[in-house]
Amino acid sequence: MKTLADQLLVGLALVASIAYAVFALGPRAWRGRFVAAGARLSALCGAHGLAARLKIASAKQDGGGCDACRKTVRRR
């Protein structure tokens, strides 16, 4: 039984690591979809407050572009 629990924990850590890598290093267009999927998943689990916050965050995500333009260009 302990080996099964150990394997499940290692698998969960591996999935979390891959998800973070895709979120951090993947295209910015995927981030909004990733957060929206998290909102749907948390709503299915019953965490409706978290789902609402994630849904708002996914709506704020813009698609494409890097952060360099936002840091150097001043808006008037």
Protein Blocks (a to p, Z undefined) as FASTA:
>chain_A
ZZmmmmmmmmmmmmmmmmmmmmmmmcfklmmmmmmmmmmmmmmnopamlmmmmmmmmmmp
cgehifklmmmpccZZ
